[in-house]
Structures are given as C-alpha cells and as structure tokens.
Amino acid sequence: MCPSAPIIALLIPTWVAACMCTVGCGGPPKTILESDVPNVVGMEPIVTRDIVRREGEMVGVHVIYRGDVVDCQVIARETRAAFDDQGWWFMNEQARGTTTVLTFGKEQRRVRIEIAENQIDPMMSPATLQLSLAGAAPATSTTSLHSQTGGQPSSSVEGFAPPPK
C-alpha cells in the first residue's frame, strides 16, 4: 500500500463535494423569493421591488433582470416551461422586433414578462417581470405612464424603447 493512500482517500471526497457545490450552487434561484413565481430563465435578477404578500402568498412584485439574450424566443420557451412546471397557465405571447412579452395566470394572479434583446451588447439585455392581482393596475400601468407623458398614451414600459416603425 502506498504511504500517501490515506491522504488521497481523505482528499477525494472533499474534492468531489467541492466540485458538486461549484456546479450546484451557481446561478440565480429558480423562483422569486422562495415563492411559486419562477425567475426569467437564464437571466440574473438585479432589482426586486414592490413586494406584496397576502396570507403568505406573493401577490405583487416587480423584478428587473439582465442577461445574455441572443434570441428572445429561446428565453421565452424556457421561461414558459418553468412557469408550466410551477402550475401557471400560459395566457399570451407577443413578439415584435427584438422584444417578446409573455403573460401567465394562476388563480387571481397575473404575471407579465417583457424580454428585450440588446442588439449592441446582447450580454446586457434587459427583462422585467411584473406580478399583480388580476384587475389590479401594476406599477408600470398605462395610467402611470399617461401622467409621466402629459396624458399621452405610451406603448413602452419603463426602461424599454418602442420598436422602430
């Protein structure tokens, strides 16, 4: 028996555990603040605000993401699968230019996700997720945009430019 065999036998489990933690511990959490609302797949949440919980359930939140988006449709498909896994039903998808908007529902809650491809720097592409109760005006509703634009309707959500005509 080799004199260094006991040391190697002790180091192998430590090395395996370190590798597993490195692989398993990376990336953003799958859901927002341990709720049933998935994060946008493949994107990093950078701001989470306007959190509202009712009887332990998240009923309101606004999350801003940044990430590498080369194709909005790929992110949209993966995000749809994540919402499906959490029991959300798909309501609508709108794709226009380099922007995709997804809408999901679950009980009395609605989620609206907007993913935009940054054509100059795809690694810094933005996305937003807005959770609200059905019928409730989200923080970035057209009502608040009207007051910011002097009463003129706006088709863009805060932080997103409308697509070229």
N, C-alpha and C positions, 0 to 999 in steps of 0.2 A: 504494500500500500504506500502510496506517495505521501511524504510528510505534509504536503500542503493540501491534501484532500479534505480534511475537516474544515479548513478555512474556505475552500471553494464551495463545499457543501452548505456553509452558512451564507455565503455571498449570493449564490444563485437565487434563493427565494427572495432576498432583498432586491436584487436586480429585476426579477420578474415583477414584483409588486410595484416598483418604481416605474417600470415601463407601462404597466396596466393603468396606473394613476395618470401618467402623462397622456395616454390615449383616451382614457375615460373621463378625465377631469377638464378637458379643453372645451372651448366653445360656450356660447350663451346657453342659458337654461331653455328647455323646450317650451315652458309655459311662462306667462307673466305672473310674477309674484306668487308662485305656487297655487295658481288658480286653474280653471279649466279652459283658459284662453291661451291658445298657442302663440308663440312669437312668430314673426315672419321668418320662414326657414332660410338659413344661410346668411342672415343679416344680424348685425350687432345692435342691441338696443342701447341708445346713448342718452336718451331723456325719457323718464317715465313721470307723468304728472297727472293732476286732476283725478286721483284715485278715489273711487267711491265704492264702499262695500255696504251691503244691506243684508242683515241676518247671515253674515259670514260669506256671502257670495259677492264677487266683484260685479258691479253693475255699471261702472264707469271708469274709464282710464284713457289716456292719450299717450301713445308711445311713438317716439321718433327713432328711426333706425338709420344706420349707414352700413354699406356693404358693397361687395363686388357683384354687380349686375351686368352681365353681358347680354342676357336675353330675359326680358321680363316674364315671358311665358313659362320658362323653366321654373323660376321662383314661384310664379302663380300656381303651377301644377303641384309643386312640392308643398306649398302652403295650404292648398285645398286638401291635400291628403292628410296633413297634420290636423286641420280643423275637423275633417271627417272622423279621424281617429278619436277625437275628443267629444264626438256626438253633435257637432254643429251641422246644420244643413246649409248647403250652398244655395244662395238666392240669385246672384247676378255676377256677371263679369263684363267689363267694358274695356276694350283695348283700343287706344288711339295714339298713333305715333309711337313714342317711346314710353308711354305711360299705360299702366294697367290698374284698374280699380276692381276690387273684389268685395262682395257683400255676403255676409253669413248671418244666420239666425239661430237662436237657441232659446226656447221658452219666450220670455218677454224682452230678451236682449238682442241687440244687433251689433255687428262688427263691420266696419268699413275700412278696407286697407287700400292704400294707394302706393304703388311701386313705380318709381321713375328711373329710367336708365340715364345716367350721366354720360353723355357721349364724349366729353372731353377727358374725364377721368372715371371710367367705369367702377373702379375700386371705391369711389366715394359716392356711389349712387344713394339717393335718399328713399325712404319709405315711411309712411305713417300708418298707425293703427288707432282707430277711434272706436271704443266700446261705449254704448249708451243703451238706455231702455228704449224699446220701440215707442215711437211717438215723441220722445224727448229730443229737444234740439241739442246736438253736440256742440262743443265749444267752438268749432270752426264752421258753424252753420252759415247758410247764406244770410241769415238775419244779422249776424255779427259782421259779415263781410260787407253788407249793404251800408252799415253805419261807418265802416272804415273807408268806403269808396264814395261817400257822399250820396248814398241811396241808389247808386247804380249797381245792377246785378253783376256779379263776378262769377266766372266759371272755374276759377282756380282756388285751390285750398292753400292756406298759408304755407309758404316755402316752396310752392310749385308754380312754375310759369305755364300758362296755357300753351298747347301745341301750336306750331305755326299753321296758318290757314292756307 
